[in-house]
Amino acid sequence: MVDMLDDLPAIEPRKLDHRTIISMKLAADIQGLGLRFIGQDGRPFQPAQVIVVPDHQQQDGGPMPELEPIREDPPLEALLHQIAARCDETTQQMAESDRRGAAWEARVERQLDRYEDMVQWTVASEHARRDGSQLPPFPKPRVYADDGSDAGPSG
């Protein structure tokens, strides 16, 4: 009988799925045929050699130095300063957000006022066209008292 084990390649699974597991079991059942895992770089996987060093002994054989305990908690005063700084930052961020929100609301309100004026003019112009009367003049943008910008009531 011819020795076929020398001619059989090792199984090199590229992904782990149902078929890979079955073929790994078959390969493990064949005496002399081993499993070989190939890494992403294309080289066969080699298990690392681990050297166990006892905890009570250093590699140089000398005694372990006494370590100072590490203080895990920062001082209370430093924590209080951090909290106060974060509160100040949060207050400033909220004030800035409120300012931006108020400006956005004012801008949207002015745009809505302008659209409302345009809708009223459109309705009035359709009535005038249907009645055969003169078209109303197109409304000018509103002027707000707070900053003199367009698109707001003049009071």
C-alpha positions as CSV (number, residue, x, y, z in Angstrom):
1,M,0.0,0.0,0.0
2,V,1.2,3.5,-0.9
3,D,1.8,6.0,2.0
4,M,-0.6,8.8,1.2
5,L,0.0,10.9,4.3
6,D,3.1,12.5,2.7
7,D,1.1,13.6,-0.3
8,L,-1.8,15.1,1.7
9,P,-1.6,18.8,2.3
10,A,-2.3,20.2,5.7
11,I,-5.7,21.9,6.0
12,E,-5.4,25.6,6.0
13,P,-8.7,27.1,7.1
14,R,-9.3,30.6,5.9
15,K,-12.6,31.1,7.8
16,L,-14.3,29.2,10.5
17,D,-17.7,27.9,9.4
18,H,-19.6,24.5,9.4
19,R,-17.5,23.0,6.6
20,T,-14.2,24.1,8.1
21,I,-15.1,22.5,11.4
22,I,-16.1,19.2,9.8
23,S,-12.9,19.0,7.7
24,M,-10.8,19.8,10.8
25,K,-12.4,16.9,12.6
26,L,-11.7,14.6,9.7
27,A,-8.1,15.8,9.6
28,A,-7.7,15.2,13.3
29,D,-9.0,11.7,12.9
30,I,-6.3,10.8,10.3
31,Q,-3.2,9.8,12.2
32,G,-0.2,11.8,11.1
33,L,-2.1,14.6,9.3
34,G,-1.9,17.8,11.2
35,L,-3.7,21.1,11.2
36,R,-1.8,24.1,10.0
37,F,-3.2,27.6,10.5
38,I,-2.0,30.4,8.2
39,G,-2.0,34.0,9.5
40,Q,-3.0,37.0,7.5
41,D,0.6,37.6,6.5
42,G,0.6,34.1,4.8
43,R,3.0,32.5,7.3
44,P,2.1,29.4,9.3
45,F,1.0,30.1,12.9
46,Q,3.6,29.3,15.5
47,P,2.5,29.2,19.1
48,A,4.4,31.5,21.4
49,Q,6.8,30.0,24.0
50,V,5.8,31.3,27.4
51,I,8.3,31.4,30.3
52,V,6.6,31.4,33.7
53,V,8.5,33.5,36.3
54,P,7.4,32.9,39.9
55,D,5.8,35.9,41.6
56,H,8.2,36.0,44.5
57,Q,11.4,36.0,42.3
58,Q,12.7,38.5,39.8
59,Q,14.7,37.4,36.8
60,D,17.9,38.8,38.1
61,G,17.5,36.8,41.3
62,G,17.4,39.8,43.7
63,P,14.8,40.5,46.2
64,M,11.6,42.4,45.1
65,P,11.8,46.1,46.2
66,E,9.1,47.4,48.5
67,L,6.6,49.4,46.5
68,E,5.0,52.6,47.9
69,P,1.2,52.4,47.9
70,I,-0.4,54.4,45.1
71,R,-3.0,57.0,46.2
72,E,-6.0,56.4,44.0
73,D,-8.1,59.3,45.1
74,P,-7.1,62.8,44.2
75,P,-7.3,65.4,47.0
76,L,-10.8,66.6,47.7
77,E,-9.8,70.2,47.1
78,A,-8.7,69.4,43.5
79,L,-12.0,67.7,42.9
80,L,-13.9,70.7,44.2
81,H,-12.0,73.0,41.8
82,Q,-12.7,70.7,38.9
83,I,-16.4,70.6,39.7
84,A,-16.5,74.4,40.0
85,A,-14.7,74.8,36.7
86,R,-17.1,72.4,35.0
87,C,-20.1,74.3,36.4
88,D,-18.7,77.6,35.0
89,E,-18.1,76.0,31.6
90,T,-21.6,74.5,31.6
91,T,-23.2,77.8,32.6
92,Q,-21.3,79.6,29.8
93,Q,-22.3,76.9,27.3
94,M,-25.9,77.1,28.3
95,A,-25.9,80.9,28.0
96,E,-24.3,80.7,24.5
97,S,-26.9,78.1,23.5
98,D,-29.7,80.3,24.8
99,R,-28.3,83.2,22.7
100,R,-28.1,81.1,19.6
101,G,-31.5,79.7,20.2
102,A,-33.1,83.2,20.7
103,A,-31.4,84.5,17.5
104,W,-32.6,81.4,15.5
105,E,-36.2,81.9,16.9
106,A,-36.2,85.5,15.9
107,R,-34.9,84.8,12.4
108,V,-37.6,82.1,11.9
109,E,-40.3,84.3,13.3
110,R,-39.3,87.1,10.9
111,Q,-39.3,84.7,7.9
112,L,-42.8,83.5,8.9
113,D,-44.0,87.1,9.1
114,R,-42.7,87.7,5.6
115,Y,-44.4,84.5,4.3
116,E,-47.6,85.6,6.0
117,D,-47.4,89.0,4.3
118,M,-46.8,87.3,0.9
119,V,-49.8,84.9,1.4
120,Q,-52.0,87.9,2.3
121,W,-50.9,89.8,-0.8
122,T,-51.4,86.6,-3.0
123,V,-55.0,86.3,-1.7
124,A,-55.7,90.0,-2.1
125,S,-54.2,90.0,-5.6
126,E,-56.4,87.0,-6.6
127,H,-59.5,88.8,-5.3
128,A,-58.5,91.9,-7.2
129,R,-57.9,90.0,-10.4
130,R,-61.3,88.2,-10.1
131,D,-63.1,91.4,-9.4
132,G,-61.2,93.3,-12.1
133,S,-59.9,95.9,-9.7
134,Q,-56.4,97.2,-9.3
135,L,-53.8,94.9,-7.8
136,P,-52.6,95.9,-4.3
137,P,-49.0,96.9,-4.0
138,F,-46.5,94.2,-3.0
139,P,-45.8,94.6,0.8
140,K,-42.5,95.9,1.9
141,P,-40.6,93.9,4.5
142,R,-41.5,94.6,8.1
143,V,-39.0,96.6,10.2
144,Y,-38.5,95.5,13.8
145,A,-37.9,98.0,16.5
146,D,-35.2,95.9,18.3
147,D,-32.5,96.0,15.5
148,G,-34.1,97.6,12.5
149,S,-33.8,94.5,10.3
150,D,-36.3,93.4,7.7
151,A,-39.3,91.1,8.0
152,G,-40.9,92.2,11.2
153,P,-43.7,94.4,12.6
154,S,-42.9,98.0,12.9
155,G,-45.1,98.4,16.0
